[in-house]
Amino acid sequence: MERGSYNGRRVNFEKYAVTAFTPYLFSDALRSRIGCGASALATITGILPEVIGEQNKNKAHYSDEFMLRFLRRRRFSALPLTQCRISEGHSNLGDAHVILLSQLLGKNFASWGLIHRRMYFHNFDVYQLERLSFINKPIISAYLVFHPKWCFDDYPKEELKQKIRPNDPSFTLENLYGPRAGKRVTPKKQEALLLNRSRA
């Protein structure tokens, strides 16, 4: 990852957080072999990876310039992430962000992938991120990807609450599972509860 500079404006990464990112995962195993760059772009846009490969003239290498140009032509924004930009940001990067990154996987071998919600998307497979993922597979370049369709912040919050919370007052953890629902139970209380249940 490039060092960048502290001379530019500080970035508020919260503006790039998304609530409705929908990855497109193609199940055809052959499509995952077209190229990691095509797979990453297809996961973001839903465009067939073979179509993306043709636009890259079926080359194995997907340059940063091609990746960014492809996204921006489709109204995706892609903010380059540098060491300086991240370290001086108004806020931190988090689970709600979509990050496109190129990592060094082996000797002179790099690959494109996506990160969102602590999951790593690569060639239409999904992996849980490990703590040392970025040490063992160093980041070459990274971009914060955003599209307005991934956000529903304008949706009325009160109306949203009504849709996900039933009006019925009996629909509570306590009423469904008993007065101890959602409360911490000590080991001694657990033994007592189990003993009472065995006697019943």
Residue pairs with C-beta under 8 A, 6 or more apart in sequence:
1 81
1 82
1 83
1 139
1 140
1 141
1 142
2 80
2 82
2 83
2 141
3 82
3 83
3 84
4 80
4 82
4 83
4 84
4 85
5 82
5 84
6 84
6 88
8 85
10 88
10 89
10 90
11 79
11 85
11 89
11 90
12 89
12 90
12 91
13 89
13 90
13 91
13 92
13 93
13 94
13 97
13 144
14 90
14 91
16 77
16 79
16 97
16 144
16 146
17 94
17 96
17 97
17 151
18 96
18 97
18 98
18 146
18 147
18 150
18 151
19 96
19 150
19 151
19 152
19 153
20 149
20 150
20 151
20 152
21 98
21 116
21 150
22 150
23 43
23 44
23 114
23 116
23 121
24 42
24 43
24 44
24 45
24 46
25 43
25 121
25 124
25 126
26 32
26 39
26 42
26 48
26 49
26 124
27 124
31 39
31 42
31 48
31 49
31 50
31 124
32 39
32 49
32 123
32 124
32 125
33 123
34 49
34 50
34 52
34 53
35 49
35 53
35 56
35 60
35 62
36 62
36 111
36 112
36 113
36 122
36 123
37 52
37 56
37 61
37 62
37 66
37 67
37 112
38 49
38 50
38 52
38 53
38 56
38 62
39 49
39 112
39 122
39 123
39 124
40 67
40 100
40 112
40 113
40 114
40 121
40 122
41 47
41 49
41 52
41 67
41 70
41 71
42 48
42 49
42 52
42 124
43 114
43 121
43 124
44 71
44 76
44 98
44 100
44 114
44 145
45 70
45 71
45 74
45 76
52 70
55 70
56 62
56 66
62 112
64 102
64 141
67 78
67 100
67 112
67 143
68 78
68 143
71 77
71 78
71 100
71 145
72 78
75 147
75 148
76 145
76 146
76 147
77 145
77 146
77 147
78 100
78 143
78 144
78 145
78 146
79 143
79 144
79 146
80 141
80 142
80 143
81 93
81 99
81 142
81 143
81 144
86 93
93 99
93 144
95 116
95 117
95 118
96 117
97 115
97 116
97 144
98 114
98 115
98 116
98 144
98 145
98 146
98 150
99 114
99 115
99 116
99 142
99 143
99 144
99 145
100 112
100 113
100 114
100 142
100 143
100 145
101 112
101 113
101 114
101 115
101 139
101 140
101 141
101 142
101 143
102 110
102 111
102 112
102 113
102 139
102 140
102 141
102 142
103 110
103 111
103 113
103 134
103 137
103 138
103 139
103 140
104 110
104 137
104 138
104 140
105 111
105 137
110 140
111 122
112 122
113 120
113 121
113 122
114 120
114 121
114 122
114 145
115 121
115 129
118 128
118 129
119 126
119 127
119 128
119 129
120 126
120 127
120 128
120 129
120 133
165 171
173 181
173 182
174 181
174 182
185 193
